[in-house]
């Protein structure tokens, strides 16, 4: 005897869909902010404090999920399915990766600028000393 699922078993109503998306998003945000980001092992990530990076990643996760839920009606209509909950989490993870990319770019771009400023300041001090 095979157990067949109806089409109605695969679909969700809108309120349950939004609730499950938010729960998955919050779980992902907690995992990223509490477990993954602090596991870097230092209190700063280059020039940016880890607590700020973790907070921005968690907020990015939630904003990505909210964006997916808000655009869902335009893309799929009133069709709410289980796999779309994972899609909402993926939208949030994309924002987490964007935050980490911005932190990386700040660290990569800030270091050469900092070195050039220190060289210019050192040249200025040497010029004042030997003038």
Helices and strands as residue ranges (DSSP letters): H 7-10, H 14-30, I 31-36, G 37-40, E 44-45, E 48-49, H 50-76, H 83-130
